[in-house]
Amino acid sequence: MRTQINSLLPFKNTGKSNKVNNSKIINWVLFIILSFIWGSSFVLMKEGLLHLTAFQVASIRIISSGIVLLPVAIRHFRKIPVNKLHYVFFSGVLGSLLPAYLFCIAEQSIDSSLAGVLNALTPIFVIIMGAVFFQSSTSKTKIIGIGIAFSGSVLLFFSQRNFAENSNAFSVLLVVIATLLYGINVNMVNRYLTSIPSLHIAAVALGLNAIPALIILSITGYFKLALSSKEIIVSTGYSSILGIGGTAIATIMFYMLLKRAGYVFASMVTYAIPIVAIIWGLFYGEEIGWKQFACMGIILVGVWWANRKR
């Protein structure tokens, strides 16, 4: 009897192992897709800013994401516990609304690649905010991995030819503040909203935050512009794509990854963003050499290291 039981154990272990491996594959797929979407968002911001102001681009981004998810928000609004509703709202403020304005204002005077590299501060602020305000602990393995990936991001930025021309202290500060808000939001969601489905959080949060965004858009005088002109239509289109893809869809996927893989691994998506920005640079005629590829390798090693088993 014992022999029969023992003969079955390998099959049980194999099943568990397959589930673990499948789960990791899904996590990495989400990671890659998010990296591409958010890495492309900086280019979309630049295109939107060609004929619209920073406040208009950011407002359209939030409004379009809220409109897309409005049916879901209306359907599931009542399913969110009353004592969790304020956390959902502030998750939208910290994770989408305020960073959208901060990044757009910053990109008026700094290059999108610099914004992408500075965005890599997010995992560091996730750890700092978690330790200071949420009593969270992080393993040495993850800290080392974050350090490696961040070093790769910094080297990737300095490997660009014109990095010295992109320095603007105030704009850099705005991006740093945005990453700080991201760090607070990730910890807040991880602590208080794990029991709520990702789609519900994103839909309700963006639906609620579309209201102040619409007010700001109206104040900027957007509706008094020549909305039928080609330039305004194109910039509005880029801003809307930014909202639908870079905010609505990406936010849902990020919350899914956050719940599946943990807040540290989810926040490390920001380290792959500069890689996507460099790839986009190919389409704009920028040159990529061995230094850039080496830095990309360092970033990926850091992400792998932080996610590996101790």
N, C-alpha and C positions, 0 to 999 in steps of 0.2 A: 504494500500500500504506500509506504514511504517513497519507494522507488518511482511509483507512478506519479506521485505528487511532485517529486523533484524533477521528473522528466517534463512536467508542464511549466515549471518556473521560467525557463528560458523564453517560452512563447509569451508569457505575461510581461516579462521585462522588455521584450522586443516591441510589444504593443505600446508600452509606456514610452519607450525610446522614440518610436515613430511619431507619437503624438507630440512629444517635446520638440523633435526636429521639424515637424510640420508647423508648429507654433512659431518657431524661430524663423522659418522661411517666410511666413505671413508677416512677421514683425519687420523683416528686412525688406519685403516688398513695399510695405507701408512707408518705411524709412526712405526708400529710393524715390517713390512717387512724390512724397512730401518734399524731398530735397529738390526735385525738379520743379514742382509748382512754386515753392517759395523762392527758389533760386531765380526763377523767371519773373517774379513779381517786381524786382527792382528795375528790370528793363521796361515793364509795363508802366511803372510809375513815371519813368523818364518820358515815355511816349505820351502819357496823359498830360504831363506838365508842359508840353510844347505849346498848348493853346489854352490851358486852364490853370488856375491858381492851385497852390498846394492844398488849401482848405476845400476847394471844389473837388479835386481828384479824390482826396480822402473821404469826403462826404459821400460822393457817388459810389465809392468802393463799399462803404458800410451799408448804404441804402440798397444797393443792388443785391448784396448778400442777404440782407434782411427780407427783401421781396421774394427771392428765390425760396427761402426757407419759411416764409410766412404761413403757408398751409400747414406745414408740420408744426409750427409754433402754436397755431390756433388749436390744432387737434390735441396736442399733448401738454398744453399750458397747465391744465387742471391736474395733470398727473404728477406735477412737481410739488413736493411738500411745501407748505407755506413757510416753514422755518428754513428752507433751502433756497427760496426764491431770490433773496437778496444776494446770496452767493453767486447764483447764476447770472444775475444782472452785473455784478461787479467783475465777474469773469469776462464778460463781454467788454466792459470798460477797460480793464487792465490788459486783456489779451488781444483786443482788436481795435476798439474805438480810439483810445489815446495813442497807441503806437502807430496807427494809420496816419494820424496828423503829424506826429513827430518825425516819422520817416519821410513823408512827402516834403515837409518844410526843410529837412536836412538835405534832401537830394536836389534842392535848388542850387546848392553851392558845393556839394561834394559828389564825387563819382559814385556810381552805383556799386562798383566793386569794393570801394572802401566801406560803404554801408553794409555790404554783405559780410565783409570781414569783421566789422565791429559787432555785427549781429551774433557772432560766435562767442560773445561774452555771456550769452544767455545761460549756458550750463553752469558757468561759474557763479552767476547770481542765483541760480536755482539752489546750489549748495549753500551759499552764504545766507540767503533768505530762509532756507529750510532750517539751518542750524540756529539762526538768531531768533526767528519768530515762530517756527513750527516744531522745534525740538526734534528735527530729523537728523539721522546719521547716515553717512555715506562710507562705503568700504574704501580701503586704500587702493584697491584695484581700479575702481571707477575714477578716483581722483587722479591716479597716474594716467589712465587713459584720456581723461579730459585734458590733462596737462600736455600730453603728446599731441592730441588733436588741435589744441589751441596754438601750440608752437607751430604746427604745420600751417594753420591759417595765417598767422603773423608772417611767416616766411613767404607764403604765397602772395601776400599783399606787397611785401618789400621786393619781391622778384619782378613786379611790374615796372615798366620803364618810367612811367610818369607819376609814381606814388607821391613824390614830394610836392607836386602841384595840386594835390587833392586835399591838403590839410586846411581845415577850418575849425577852430576850437569850439565855437558855439554850435555848429552843426554836428560835430562829433559828440558834444555833450548831449544833444537831443537824442541821438541814436543810443548812447549809453543809458540814458533815462528809460528809453523804450525797452531795452534789454532787461533793465532792473524791474520794470513792470511785468515783463514776461516771467521773470524768476518768481515774483510774488504770486502771479496767477497760476503757474504750474504747481506750486506747493499748495495753494488754496484748493484747486481742483482735486489734487491727490489726497488732500485731507478731508474735505467736506462733501465732495460730489461723486465719489466712486460708485455710489449706489444708483445713480441716475444714468440712463443710457446716453451715449455720446451725442447721438442725433438730437435728442431732446435738449441737452445743454446748449449745443450750438444754435439750434433753431430759435429757442426762446431768448437766449442772450443777444443774438444778432437782431432778432425782431424788435426787442426792446430798445436796443441801442441805435436802431435806424431812425427812431423818433428824434433824438437830439441831433443826429447827423442831418436830417431833413431840415431842421430849424437853421442849422449853421449854413447849409447850402443855400437856403433862401436869403439869409443875411448877406452872403457874399455877392448877391446880385446875379447868380447864375441864370435865373429864369428871365432876366432882362437882356441876356445875350442873344446874338443871332443864332438860335439853336438849329436853324436849317442849313447853316453854312457847313461846308465840307470839313473845315478844320475842327469846328466844335463837335461835329458828329463823330469824327475819328477819335479825338481825345476822349470824348464821353464813352465811346465804344471800348477803348483800351482800359479806361477806369472801371467800366462795368465788368469786363472780363477779369480784371484784377480782383473785383469783389466776389464774383461768382466762383472763380477758381481759387484765387489766392487767399480768400477769406472763408467763404461758405463751405466749399468742399474740403479745403485744407484743414479748417478748424475741426470738422467732424472726424477726419482721418487722424488728426493729431490727438484728439481726446481718446480715440480708439487705441492708438499706439501707447498713449500715456497709461491707460488701464491695463493693457496687455503686457507691456515690457517694463513699466516703471518710469518714474519721472526723470531719472538721469539719462537713460537711453533715449527717451523721447525728445528731451531737450537737446541732445547731441545732433539732431537733424540740422541744427544751425551750422555745424562744421562742414557739412556737405554743400551748403549754399554757395560758398566761394567757388567750388569746383564747377557748379552749374553756370555761375556767372562767367567763368573763364571759357566754358564751352560756347556760351552765347557770344562771347567775344570773337569767336571764329567767324560767325556770320556777319560781324561788323568789321571784318578785315584785320583783327588784332592777331599778332603773332604769338604762338605758344611754343616754348622751348623745353629742354630737358629739366630746367629748374622748376617750371610750373608742374610738370608731371611728377617730379620728385616730391614736391610739397603736397600734391594730391595724395601720393602714396603714404606720406606721414600722417595725413589726416585720417585716412581709412584705417591705418594701423592703430591709431589712437581710439577710434570708434570700436574697432574689433576688440582691443584690449579692455576697454571699459565694460564691454558686454560679455566677455568670456568668463567661464567658471573659474573660481579661485581654487 
